[in-house]
């Protein structure tokens, strides 16, 4: 009976009748529970129906029924594929490690990519291309697409080259090429490549719906052509939003992210990246909305679908939101967990450091203990790794500067690769070293920088003048002597060297001064030079007094300042002849005026103004009479 059913099963498998195949499999297994052929057919059928957990269980029964299957390449590939689809990448890698077939190598490359071993994935894909292992042109395009995706994270230039060599470029290839160009900060070229990729996708879906169309939609169906187009274009729109954000166009970036977040893509990675970018743009505008979007992608189901870097950035941005609103304890908890889970990343250390510094600033109690905690964190970060990102070192340097530790700040900055080529750092650091008496350190830093920077003359001139100003003439001459040959005889630098030598070595200064170029202007005769000197009358006409020989011998006459007369004493009023205590108060605030009606106040103000005007007129008349008397000729005797 079972042999007859097995023959029927073979015919059903050849005809690809799934319903009949499933029925025959169950009938055979009821009659013979350990039938190897029926179990194998059931496992394959479950794989086709995407029931990978059931398929894996059936394959396990099959391996126990017949141990020969444990060495069968097809059986091992199917078992590894089930592990791969269940996202158990480590188990899948162990099962497929011994296989050398083309499908197994292709699957191993995919597993390495999901395990974030991009170098291994790229090497496998390159080997497949060299062997020309693709069965058709479509499979070759898939290999090139996956190769460019692996290269994006390790070498953006190789990713662009891989896409460029492809005979026919797909939308996924163009997307990877745009990502590589974005990594190389070729923003305009990346925008053009993204637009080409979007046009290819729209042509495949026979639709021209853009991000503006989806921005106008309030809701989007979970199925249908509009949803399918949205799901395929969402990653490209995310890259376009990030491109605008990199160029400082945050409003354009937010207008692209808003519809992606509103319609909630089926891809957890798209939602996570959109939430991260939204938090970077809107964290200061709407805390609750941004926090809600980040928490949405932190559910266990969503987190299992994210890459390690995406998980790290989601939690980091959540902690940054908490830091901005002052939730320091919660922020520290996230930072400490990030340090434990990602010890090689600087984000956890920076986050914990920022939270500790913020707590130090916001509270005056136990300040000494907190400051020591900050110092401990800074010290641990400084010795944590030999190579750190420049952003991390800049952050540590900023905190040391806020603490007043300028020496520590400069020490941290000096460890950044290529910092000697930044003229702002060189000039600032040398000036600080000179002011604190470390002349040799300033000369050493300047000498090192002029060999790498294109601003040699600016550095030499600035540092040389600063050294001469503080009297470090020996160090100044050493620095200027170390100038490149093309600048050694330059006029300004040569003059500075002569000045420095004149204060330390006269003979060398005289010798160096001979190389000074002659003045560009011709020597004028003495009479011409004397004629150009302004006369004494011209100088005194503009308010200056030229001191002559006689004036220098005589004592300088100073004009006596007029002694200011005292104000008249207070009026004596009353029978007891006591001064009026309100005499020195302004009229408007005297108590007697406050109680008067407004009409009376105005009348008194008018009377007082009239009296003052009369007094001024009388004074003017007296002055005029005195002036006339002084100007009149004396009477004849």
Secondary structure by P-SEA (a helix, b strand, c coil): caaaaaaaaaaaaaacaaaaaaaaaaaaaaaccccaaaaaaaaaaaaaacaaaaaaaaaaaaaaacccccccaaaaaaaaaaaaaacaaaaaaaaacccccaaaaaaaaaaaaaacaaaaaaaaaaaaaaacccccaaaaaaaaaaaaaaaccccaaaaaaaaaacccccaaaaaaaaaaaaaacaaaaaaaaaaaaaaaaaaaacccccaaaaaaccccccccaaaaaaaaaaaaaaaaaaaaaaacaaaaaaaaaaaaaaaccccaaaaaaaaaaaaaccccccaaaaaaaaaaaccaaaaaaccaaaaaaaaaaaaaaaaaacaaaaaaaaaaaaaaaccccaaaaaaaaaaaaaaaaacccaaaaaaaaaaaaaaaaaaccccccaaaaaaaaaaaaaacaaaaaaaaaaacccccccaaaaaaaaaaaaaacaaaaaaaaaaaaaacccaaaaaaaaaaaaaaaacaaaaaaaaaaaccccccccaaaaaaaaaaaaaccaaaaaaaaccccccccccccaaaaaaacccaaaaaaabbbbbccccccccccccccccccccccccccccccccccccccccccccccccccaaaaaaaaaaaaaaaaaaaaaaaaaaaaaaaaaacccccc
